[in-house]
């Protein structure tokens, strides 16, 4: 995988990518469990280790505050 260079005319290219796990709106227990697990993986450094082990940049473990990319 190669990271594309930033292009100021495309705002989405100037910040790290974010991904989501679609969850049914009424599945609050599942959403809470997923959020807690991901937070723990970030805090203990395991998420960065997983990224590195798969040839990805460890910095992707900290994508910043949640945001929507739209037009």
Secondary structure, 3 states (H helix, E strand, C coil): CCCCCCCCCCHHHCCCCCCCCCCCCCCHHHHHHHHHHHHHHHHCCHHHHHHHHCCCCHHHHCCCCCCCCCC
